[in-house]
Amino acid sequence: MRELKVFCTEKLRNYVGYYVMLFLMTFLIVNLTSCYDDLVEDGGTTTPPPAEIIPAPVYMLLDGKYKFDVALTIHEDSTHTIVTTGGDPWATTGVYKEDVPAECNVLEFEYQTEMGMSNLELFFMDVKTGIDPARSMSAGTVPASKDWAFFSVRLKDYREKFNWGKKGDNLRMDFGTASDNTIQMRNMRLRVMNDEEKQEEEDEKNEALNKEKYEQGIKDYLAKRYDCQITGVTVDENKITVRGNYSGEGAFFLGETPPFVDMFKVGKVESRTSLSTPSFEVSLDRYVTVNDYQYDRLLSKWAIFKEGGDKDELVSHARYADVDEIRVKQTVDAIPLKSKRGLGGLINHPLLEHDLDELGIASATINVLLNSFMHLSQQAGDIPHSYGGRTYYFNEPQLAGSLDVVLKQTTQRGISVAGILLISPDGEVGELLKHPDFNGVAPYTMPNMTTIEATQCYAAALDFLAKRYSQPDMRIAHWIIHNEVDGGIHWTNMGDKPVATFMDTYLRSMRMCYNIIHQYDQNSEVFISFSHGWNIAAGGGWYKVRDMLDLMNQFSEAEGDFFWSLACHSYPAQLGNPCTWDDAQATYSMDTEYVTLKNLEVLDKWVSMSGNQYKGSIKRSVWLSEAGTCSPSYSDKDLQNQAAGFAYGWKKINTLEGINGLQWHSWFDNSGDGAMLGLRKYADEVHNGDIKPVWTAYQKAGTDEEEEYFKQYLSIIGIDGWDGIIQDIQ
């Protein structure tokens, strides 16, 4: 019975298994057939997968609320005629009625213009922020075209960065800097990227990764603590002496890095001197021949390396010559500041002597555009200057009529002048000194220090200027190295670079100037120039000033400190609003977004910190080298607000010990910027450079008449008195 039961059970299990398997196979066949039927149309062909849905372009018109320096007509067929009437022409689109599809990341339009557009700038506006320079980008040059042509630019990164393209957002377009330019535009739209643009985007991402890797190498170098070190570099008339010490196993040598050699890309160091004792002092010729140039090793930095196979190992920080150990060619007296009043952007003008005397200024700035007077071959009126075995030429009449005539007047009055060192990409000198990665749009370039030819040309210009303007009758006492370097993408361009990469190059330029100048004037300071941004980028593609100053400190600690100072452009947060006391983005915190005339206490506190001081104990200078308030118009209200903005800022400047002086920008209203920042009106036939109320307020500042005269501004500012105007910084 038991065996029968087992037999029956097994048989039953087999039958159940058989029928279950049969059912599953039938089910599978039916479903596969059904799936196949789904793929087969009535005609027996397979159905392709659904086509990708490509969003339609979003078309726009320049019919927004705001425009400036343009006469704009929109025709029935939506074609735009734009005639620029000033140096800052722009217009805004209407707001978007719906969200722009995320895929529509290319701005494209058709256009005609015989003049082209020097730089098309885009501002990504929304209801909350409105027009904000920090939410902008440069779209590059729009070439001239008599026929209808296409222009396009990818916006994906900016859309994501600014969270832009929502319902209610709109776009501002700036059409270059030329007046009297007629531009036709049509079919302005945001569209999806094509295959070529997608590939460009991918290539840019790969390039960005390489840039990040290179920058990280610089940061790692600055942060590293090496066991080996260069302890001093002395420069005599004909010799360079380098001292240091090393430890460890292997073959060590002293390596030289001239400005035209990138230390972070070098595999095998070319200029080397073997080391045999752990503590060393090496004396080398100061001048050496490099590609037929007599190169001055005063400009080099020195480091210890360990011999390697394919690549030598850097085992110390590099170090420049100690400024106190550079042989001097002459000695001149310092020019002390007699007051904190100064004037920016001095030019040769019939009113120069009058205003220098009447305003009683103690400091000033003057633009020094190298390629406006320097040539590689002799031209009419040029004088020669020998440097490094070559002769360079400088136009005497140009210098006499611009720099010389101004500097003679300032020197007579004991006014301390800072030259603003600028290089445009124009002419033969500009072409040579133009950085290899210059974007072709910015008005000024970072000097090219990647070749011996360009480096020698730049050094020759600095040597000429230092020698010529360190004389008893013509003095440039200090040097501001380029302009608003936090806006490197626009003002001191070397392409799109991470901040540490930019600063590594910028420091080479600053060090070259510092070491050359100090042979002629041991009291001269070099200044880093930056805008009113602090803990925020003040424009699209710009850097944070705090990051740049931190890097200045790191480079100084690693490669030897030198006396660099701060040249700040402490305009109101909104340039067109003179009521700087209302700057919401300028707070009394070291983490403030902006530093304006409202919160100069931030700068005062920064320079008071030992970690930011020269050698830990000497305060660096702070010049407000380009600062002021505007008069949006010549109405009485706007003129009084401008003067009140100055009075408010002056009360802080004159109290804060960390602020050395204000160089008001500008002397005259400048039609090129449209901001009307001058102490005087436009110097045209209509306005004749007439004084504005701020001129008189400036004259009274720092005198016995100040208190009485400034009372009129209290009610405008909304305060009862000046007590308590200085705030504590958190």
C-alpha positions in Angstrom: 0.0 0.0 0.0 2.8 2.4 0.8 4.5 1.7 -2.5 1.2 2.2 -4.3 0.7 5.5 -2.5 4.2 6.6 -3.5 3.6 5.5 -7.1 0.3 7.4 -7.3 1.8 10.5 -5.7 4.7 10.5 -8.2 2.4 10.0 -11.1 0.1 12.8 -10.0 3.1 15.1 -9.6 4.3 14.3 -13.1 0.8 15.0 -14.6 0.5 18.3 -12.8 4.0 19.3 -13.9 3.3 18.4 -17.5 0.1 20.4 -17.7 1.6 23.4 -15.9 4.5 23.4 -18.3 2.0 23.2 -21.2 0.1 26.1 -19.9 3.2 28.3 -19.5 4.4 27.5 -23.0 1.0 28.4 -24.4 0.9 31.6 -22.5 4.4 32.6 -23.6 3.6 31.9 -27.3 0.4 33.9 -27.1 2.2 36.9 -25.5 5.1 36.8 -27.9 2.7 36.7 -30.8 0.8 39.6 -29.3 4.0 41.7 -28.9 5.0 41.0 -32.4 1.6 42.1 -33.6 2.1 45.3 -31.8 5.2 45.9 -33.9 3.6 45.1 -37.1 1.3 47.5 -39.0 -1.5 46.5 -41.2 0.9 46.4 -44.1 3.2 44.0 -42.4 6.1 46.5 -41.7 7.7 47.2 -38.3 6.7 50.5 -36.5 9.7 52.7 -35.6 10.1 54.0 -32.0 8.4 57.3 -31.4 10.3 60.3 -32.8 12.1 62.6 -30.4 10.0 65.6 -29.7 12.1 68.7 -30.4 10.7 71.9 -28.7 9.8 74.7 -31.1 12.0 77.8 -31.0 10.9 80.6 -28.7 10.9 83.9 -30.6 11.6 87.2 -29.0 11.3 90.9 -29.7 13.3 93.8 -28.2 10.1 95.3 -26.9 10.9 95.4 -23.2 10.6 98.3 -20.8 14.2 99.4 -20.9 16.7 100.6 -23.5 19.7 103.0 -23.5 21.7 104.8 -26.1 19.6 103.4 -29.0 16.9 104.5 -31.4 14.8 101.3 -31.9 12.1 100.5 -34.4 10.3 97.2 -34.7 8.7 96.8 -38.1 5.5 94.9 -39.0 7.5 91.8 -40.1 9.3 91.9 -36.7 12.5 93.1 -38.2 14.4 95.5 -35.8 16.2 98.6 -36.8 18.7 99.6 -34.1 20.6 102.9 -34.3 23.2 103.3 -31.5 23.3 106.8 -30.2 26.0 106.5 -27.5 28.8 104.3 -26.2 26.7 101.9 -24.1 23.8 100.8 -26.4 21.4 98.2 -25.1 17.8 97.1 -25.1 15.7 94.5 -23.4 13.3 91.8 -24.7 9.8 91.4 -23.4 9.2 89.0 -20.6 8.5 85.4 -21.4 4.8 84.4 -21.1 5.7 80.8 -20.3 8.8 78.9 -19.2 11.4 78.5 -22.0 11.9 74.8 -22.7 15.1 73.6 -21.0 16.4 72.3 -24.3 16.3 75.7 -26.0 19.8 76.8 -25.1 21.0 78.6 -28.2 20.3 82.3 -28.9 20.2 82.8 -32.6 19.3 85.7 -34.9 19.9 87.1 -38.3 21.5 90.5 -38.7 23.0 93.1 -41.0 25.5 95.8 -39.9 28.4 97.4 -41.7 30.2 98.2 -38.5 29.7 94.9 -36.6 29.5 94.7 -32.8 32.7 94.8 -30.8 31.2 92.7 -28.0 27.6 91.4 -27.7 26.9 91.2 -24.0 23.8 89.4 -22.6 22.2 90.1 -19.2 20.0 87.3 -17.8 17.2 89.3 -16.1 14.4 88.2 -13.8 11.8 90.0 -11.7 13.8 89.8 -8.5 17.3 90.9 -9.6 16.6 93.0 -12.7 19.8 94.1 -14.5 22.7 92.6 -12.6 26.3 92.6 -14.0 26.9 89.4 -12.1 24.2 87.7 -14.2 25.8 88.4 -17.6 28.1 86.9 -20.3 30.0 88.0 -23.3 28.8 86.5 -26.5 31.9 87.7 -28.4 32.3 89.9 -31.5 29.5 90.0 -34.1 31.3 90.4 -37.5 30.3 93.1 -39.9 28.0 92.0 -42.7 26.2 93.9 -45.5 24.0 90.8 -46.3 21.8 88.9 -43.9 24.0 86.7 -41.7 23.4 84.3 -38.8 24.8 84.7 -35.3 24.4 82.1 -32.5 25.7 81.6 -29.0 25.2 78.7 -26.6 23.6 79.7 -23.2 23.2 76.3 -21.4 25.7 76.9 -18.7 24.4 80.4 -18.0 20.8 79.2 -18.0 21.6 76.6 -15.4 23.9 78.9 -13.3 21.3 81.7 -13.1 18.2 79.5 -13.1 17.1 81.6 -16.0 14.4 81.1 -18.6 11.3 81.0 -16.4 8.0 82.7 -16.9 8.5 86.4 -16.3 12.3 86.4 -17.2 13.7 88.4 -20.0 17.0 89.3 -21.7 19.1 92.4 -22.1 21.3 92.7 -25.2 24.3 95.2 -25.3 25.4 96.0 -28.9 29.1 96.8 -28.4 30.5 100.3 -27.7 30.2 102.1 -31.0 27.9 105.1 -31.6 26.1 105.7 -34.9 26.0 102.0 -35.7 22.9 100.8 -37.7 21.9 97.2 -37.0 19.2 95.2 -38.6 18.0 92.1 -36.6 15.3 89.6 -37.2 14.1 86.1 -36.2 15.6 86.4 -32.7 15.0 83.1 -31.0 16.0 80.5 -28.4 16.4 77.1 -30.0 17.7 73.5 -29.4 21.4 72.8 -30.0 22.3 71.1 -33.2 24.8 68.2 -33.4 27.8 70.5 -34.1 26.9 72.6 -31.0 26.5 69.5 -28.9 30.0 68.4 -29.9 31.4 71.8 -29.1 29.8 71.6 -25.7 31.4 68.2 -25.1 34.8 69.5 -26.2 34.5 72.5 -23.8 33.6 70.1 -20.9 36.8 68.1 -21.6 38.8 71.3 -21.8 37.3 72.5 -18.5 38.4 69.3 -16.8 41.9 69.8 -18.0 41.8 73.4 -16.7 40.6 72.2 -13.3 43.4 69.6 -13.2 46.0 72.2 -14.0 44.6 74.7 -11.4 44.5 72.0 -8.7 48.3 71.5 -9.3 48.8 75.2 -8.5 46.7 75.0 -5.4 48.5 71.8 -4.2 51.8 73.6 -4.7 50.8 76.6 -2.6 49.4 74.4 0.2 52.3 72.0 0.4 54.8 72.2 3.2 58.3 71.3 1.8 61.2 70.1 3.8 63.6 71.9 1.4 63.6 75.7 1.0 65.2 78.7 -0.7 66.0 81.1 2.1 67.1 84.1 0.1 67.9 85.6 -3.3 70.3 88.6 -3.6 70.8 90.6 -6.9 74.1 92.5 -7.3 75.3 94.4 -10.3 76.5 91.3 -12.1 75.7 88.4 -9.9 72.7 86.5 -8.5 73.3 84.7 -5.2 70.8 82.0 -4.1 70.8 80.5 -0.6 68.9 77.5 0.7 68.9 74.0 2.2 67.7 70.5 1.3 67.5 67.1 2.7 66.8 63.5 1.6 68.2 60.9 -0.8 68.9 61.6 -4.4 70.6 64.1 -6.7 69.4 67.7 -6.0 69.9 70.8 -8.1 68.9 74.5 -8.1 66.5 75.2 -10.9 65.7 78.6 -12.5 62.2 79.5 -13.7 62.1 82.7 -15.9 58.7 84.3 -16.4 58.4 82.7 -19.9 58.7 79.2 -18.5 55.6 77.5 -16.9 56.9 75.7 -13.8 53.8 73.6 -13.6 54.3 72.2 -17.1 58.0 71.6 -17.1 59.2 68.0 -17.2 63.0 68.4 -17.2 64.4 71.7 -16.0 66.7 73.3 -18.4 68.5 75.9 -16.3 70.1 74.0 -13.4 73.0 74.1 -11.0 74.0 70.9 -9.2 74.0 71.0 -5.4 76.4 69.1 -3.2 75.9 70.3 0.3 72.6 70.4 2.2 73.1 74.0 3.1 74.2 76.0 0.1 75.0 79.4 -1.3 75.3 79.6 -5.1 76.5 82.6 -7.0 75.6 82.9 -10.7 75.9 85.4 -13.5 73.1 87.9 -13.4 72.9 88.3 -17.2 72.7 85.3 -19.6 72.1 84.9 -23.3 68.7 83.3 -24.2 67.9 83.1 -27.9 70.1 86.1 -28.7 68.6 88.2 -25.9 70.5 89.3 -22.8 68.2 88.1 -20.1 68.2 89.6 -16.6 67.8 86.9 -14.0 66.4 89.5 -11.7 63.1 88.5 -13.2 63.5 84.7 -12.4 62.4 82.7 -9.5 64.5 79.8 -8.0 63.6 76.4 -6.5 65.2 73.1 -5.5 64.5 70.1 -7.6 65.3 66.4 -7.3 66.7 64.7 -10.4 64.1 62.4 -12.0 63.8 60.1 -15.1 61.3 61.7 -17.4 60.4 64.5 -15.0 62.3 66.3 -12.3 60.6 66.6 -8.9 60.0 70.0 -7.3 61.0 69.7 -3.7 60.7 73.4 -2.5 58.6 76.5 -3.2 60.1 78.8 -5.8 61.4 82.2 -4.5 61.9 85.6 -6.2 64.6 88.1 -5.3 64.2 89.8 -1.9 63.3 93.4 -2.7 65.7 94.7 0.0 68.5 92.8 -1.7 68.1 94.1 -5.2 70.9 96.5 -6.3 69.5 99.9 -6.8 70.5 102.2 -9.7 69.4 105.4 -8.0 67.7 106.6 -4.8 64.6 109.0 -4.7 62.6 110.3 -1.8 59.1 109.0 -1.0 56.1 111.3 -1.7 54.0 111.2 1.5 50.2 111.7 1.2 49.3 115.1 2.7 45.5 114.3 2.7 43.1 111.6 1.6 41.7 113.6 -1.3 42.8 112.5 -4.8 41.6 112.5 -8.4 41.5 109.6 -10.8 42.3 109.5 -14.5 44.2 112.8 -14.9 44.5 114.1 -18.5 46.1 117.1 -20.1 43.4 119.8 -20.0 43.3 123.6 -19.7 41.6 123.2 -16.3 44.4 120.9 -14.9 46.4 123.5 -13.0 43.2 125.2 -11.7 41.7 122.1 -10.3 44.9 120.7 -8.8 45.2 123.9 -6.8 41.6 124.5 -6.0 40.8 120.9 -5.0 44.0 120.5 -3.0 44.4 116.9 -3.9 47.3 114.8 -2.6 47.1 111.8 -4.9 46.1 110.9 -8.4 46.0 108.2 -11.0 46.9 108.3 -14.7 46.4 105.7 -17.4 49.6 104.4 -19.0 48.7 102.5 -22.2 52.0 100.9 -23.3 51.3 100.4 -27.0 50.1 104.0 -27.4 53.7 105.2 -27.4 55.9 102.1 -27.8 57.2 100.7 -31.1 59.4 97.8 -32.1 60.9 99.8 -35.0 61.8 103.4 -35.1 59.1 105.9 -36.2 59.0 109.6 -36.5 59.5 111.3 -33.1 60.7 108.1 -31.4 63.6 107.9 -28.9 65.5 104.7 -28.4 65.8 102.7 -25.2 68.2 99.7 -24.9 67.3 96.7 -22.9 68.5 93.2 -23.0 70.7 93.7 -26.0 67.8 95.1 -28.1 66.6 98.6 -28.9 63.0 99.6 -28.4 61.4 102.9 -29.3 59.1 105.3 -27.5 57.3 108.3 -29.1 58.6 111.4 -27.4 55.8 113.8 -28.7 53.1 111.4 -27.5 54.7 111.1 -24.1 55.3 114.9 -23.8 51.7 115.8 -24.7 50.1 113.3 -22.4 52.0 111.8 -19.5 54.8 114.3 -19.1 52.7 117.5 -19.0 50.5 116.1 -16.3 53.3 114.6 -14.2 55.3 117.8 -14.2 52.3 119.6 -12.7 51.6 116.9 -10.1 55.3 116.6 -9.1 55.6 120.3 -8.6 52.7 120.1 -6.0 54.0 117.0 -4.2 51.1 114.9 -5.5 51.6 111.1 -5.3 50.6 109.6 -8.7 49.9 105.9 -9.5 50.3 104.9 -13.1 47.6 102.4 -14.2 49.5 99.9 -16.4 47.4 98.9 -19.4 48.0 96.9 -22.7 45.6 96.9 -25.6 45.9 94.2 -28.3 46.4 96.9 -31.0 49.4 97.6 -33.2 52.7 95.7 -33.5 53.5 96.0 -29.8 49.9 95.0 -28.8 50.1 92.0 -31.1 53.4 90.9 -29.5 52.3 91.5 -25.9 48.8 90.0 -26.4 48.4 86.9 -24.3 48.1 83.8 -26.5 44.6 83.0 -25.1 43.3 86.5 -25.4 39.6 86.3 -26.4 39.7 89.0 -29.1 36.9 91.0 -27.4 38.3 92.7 -24.3 39.8 96.1 -24.6 42.9 95.1 -22.6 45.1 92.0 -22.4 47.2 90.2 -19.9 50.8 90.7 -21.1 52.2 87.7 -22.9 55.0 86.2 -20.8 55.1 82.9 -22.6 58.0 83.7 -24.9 61.4 85.3 -24.4 60.6 87.9 -27.2 57.4 89.1 -25.6 58.8 89.0 -22.0 61.8 91.1 -23.0 59.5 93.6 -24.8 57.3 93.9 -21.7 60.4 94.2 -19.4 61.9 96.9 -21.7 58.7 99.0 -21.4 58.7 98.7 -17.6 62.4 99.6 -17.5 61.8 102.7 -19.7 58.9 103.9 -17.6 60.6 103.3 -14.3 63.7 105.3 -15.4 61.8 108.1 -17.1 59.3 108.7 -14.3 61.5 108.3 -11.3 63.0 111.8 -11.8 62.8 114.9 -9.6 60.6 116.7 -12.1 58.4 113.8 -13.3 57.3 111.1 -10.9 55.1 108.1 -11.0 55.4 107.0 -7.4 53.3 103.8 -7.6 52.0 101.4 -10.2 48.5 99.8 -10.4 49.0 96.6 -12.3 46.3 96.4 -15.0 42.6 97.2 -14.4 39.9 95.4 -12.3 41.6 92.0 -12.5 38.6 90.3 -10.9 37.0 91.1 -14.3 39.9 89.4 -16.1 37.5 88.1 -18.7 36.8 91.8 -19.7 39.5 94.0 -18.5 42.8 92.1 -18.3 42.0 89.1 -20.6 43.9 85.9 -21.0 40.9 83.8 -22.0 38.6 81.8 -19.7 40.8 80.6 -16.9 40.2 79.4 -13.3 41.1 81.9 -10.7 44.4 80.3 -9.5 45.6 79.9 -13.0 44.8 83.6 -13.7 46.6 84.7 -10.5 49.7 82.7 -11.2 50.1 84.7 -14.5 49.1 88.0 -12.9 51.7 87.6 -10.2 54.4 87.2 -12.8 53.4 90.5 -14.3 53.2 92.1 -10.8 56.6 90.7 -9.8 58.3 91.9 -13.0 57.1 95.4 -12.5 58.0 95.4 -8.8 61.5 94.2 -9.2 62.3 96.4 -12.2 60.8 99.5 -10.6 62.6 99.1 -7.3 65.9 99.5 -9.0 64.9 103.2 -9.6 62.4 103.9 -6.7 62.6 101.8 -3.6 59.5 103.5 -2.1 57.3 102.5 -5.0 54.3 100.2 -4.3 52.4 97.9 -6.7 48.7 97.6 -6.4 46.2 94.9 -7.3 43.2 96.5 -9.0 39.7 95.2 -8.4 36.1 96.3 -8.5 33.4 96.6 -5.8 32.7 92.9 -5.8 34.0 91.1 -2.6 32.4 87.8 -1.9 30.5 87.7 -5.1 31.6 87.9 -8.7 30.8 91.5 -9.9 30.1 90.4 -13.4 29.5 87.3 -15.6 32.7 85.2 -15.8 34.4 87.4 -13.1 36.2 86.2 -10.0 35.5 86.9 -6.3 37.9 89.5 -4.9 38.2 87.6 -1.6 39.5 84.5 -3.5 42.1 86.6 -5.4 43.3 88.3 -2.2 43.6 84.9 -0.5 45.7 83.7 -3.4 47.9 86.8 -3.2 48.6 85.9 0.4 49.3 82.3 -0.4 51.7 83.1 -3.2 53.4 85.7 -1.0 53.8 83.1 1.8 55.1 80.5 -0.6 57.4 82.5 -2.9 58.5 85.4 -0.6 56.4 88.4 0.4 56.6 91.7 -1.3 54.9 95.0 -0.7 51.7 94.8 -2.8 48.7 96.9 -1.9 45.0 97.3 -2.8 43.5 99.6 -5.4 39.7 99.3 -4.9 36.9 100.6 -7.1 34.3 101.0 -4.4 31.4 102.3 -6.5 27.8 101.8 -5.2 26.4 98.3 -5.8 24.2 99.8 -8.5 26.4 102.1 -10.5 23.5 104.2 -11.6 22.3 104.9 -8.0 24.3 107.6 -6.1 22.5 106.8 -2.8 25.2 104.4 -1.7 24.0 104.4 1.9 21.1 102.2 0.6 23.3 99.5 -0.9 21.5 96.4 0.3 24.3 94.0 -0.9 26.9 96.0 1.0 26.7 94.7 4.6 28.8 95.1 7.7 30.3 91.6 7.4 33.5 90.2 6.1 31.3 87.9 4.0 29.6 90.9 2.3 28.9 90.5 -1.4 30.0 94.1 -2.2 32.4 96.7 -0.7 31.1 100.1 -1.6 31.4 103.6 0.0 28.8 102.3 2.5 30.9 99.6 4.1 34.5 100.6 3.7 35.0 99.3 7.3 35.4 95.8 5.6 38.6 96.9 3.8 39.8 98.7 7.0 39.4 95.5 9.0 41.0 93.3 6.3 44.2 95.3 6.1 44.4 95.4 9.9 44.6 91.6 10.2 48.2 90.3 10.7 47.6 87.5 8.2 47.0 90.1 5.5 49.9 92.4 6.3 53.3 92.7 4.7 55.6 90.2 6.6 52.8 89.9 9.2 53.2 93.4 10.7 53.2 96.2 8.1 49.8 97.4 6.9 49.3 97.4 3.1 48.1 100.5 1.5 44.5 100.9 0.4 43.7 103.4 -2.4 40.1 103.8 -3.6 41.7 104.4 -7.0 38.5 104.5 -9.0 35.5 105.3 -6.9 32.7 107.8 -6.8 28.9 108.3 -7.1 27.0 109.3 -10.2 24.4 111.9 -11.1 22.0 109.9 -13.3 21.0 113.3 -14.9 21.7 116.9 -14.4 18.5 117.5 -12.4 18.9 119.2 -9.1 17.8 116.1 -7.2 20.3 113.8 -8.9 23.2 116.3 -8.5 22.4 116.7 -4.8 22.2 112.9 -4.4 25.6 112.6 -6.0 27.2 115.1 -3.6 25.4 113.4 -0.6 26.8 110.1 -1.7 30.3 111.6 -1.7 29.8 113.2 1.7 28.6 109.9 3.2 31.7 108.1 1.8 34.1 110.8 2.8 33.1 110.7 6.4 34.1 107.1 6.5 37.2 107.5 4.4 38.6 110.3 6.6 37.9 108.3 9.8 39.2 104.9 8.8 43.0 104.5 9.3 43.1 101.6 6.9 42.0 103.8 3.9 44.9 105.8 2.6 43.1 107.9 0.0 40.3 108.4 -2.5 41.1 109.1 -6.2 37.6 110.2 -7.3 36.6 108.9 -10.7 36.2 110.8 -12.7 37.3 114.3 -13.2 34.8 115.0 -16.1 31.7 113.1 -17.0 32.6 110.6 -19.6 30.3 110.0 -22.6 31.8 106.6 -23.1 30.5 105.1 -19.8 27.2 107.0 -19.6 27.4 106.9 -15.8 28.1 110.7 -15.2 30.5 110.1 -12.3 32.5 113.3 -12.8 33.1 116.2 -10.5 32.5 118.2 -13.7 29.9 117.9 -16.4 30.7 116.8 -20.0 33.5 118.7 -21.5 31.5 119.4 -24.7 30.3 122.6 -26.2 27.0 122.3 -24.4 28.2 121.8 -20.9 31.8 123.1 -21.0 32.9 120.9 -18.2 31.0 123.1 -15.7 31.4 122.1 -12.0 28.8 120.0 -10.3 27.7 120.3 -6.6 30.0 117.4 -5.9 33.0 119.4 -7.0 32.4 122.0 -4.3 31.7 119.3 -1.7 35.0 117.7 -2.7 36.8 121.1 -2.3 35.3 121.6 1.2 36.2 118.1 2.4 39.0 117.9 4.9 38.9 121.7 5.5 37.5 123.9 8.3 34.4 124.4 6.1 33.5 120.7 5.9 31.2 120.4 8.9 29.0 123.4 8.0 28.9 122.6 4.3 28.1 118.9 4.8 25.1 119.6 7.1 22.9 120.0 4.0 23.3 116.3 3.1 22.1 114.9 6.4 18.5 115.1 5.5 19.1 113.6 2.0 20.8 110.6 3.6 18.2 110.4 6.4 20.4 110.8 9.4 20.6 113.4 12.2 24.4 113.6 12.4 27.6 111.9 11.5 28.1 110.3 14.9 27.8 106.5 14.7 28.4 106.4 10.9 31.3 103.9 11.5 30.0 100.4 12.0 31.5 97.3 13.6 32.3 94.5 11.2 31.3 90.9 12.0 
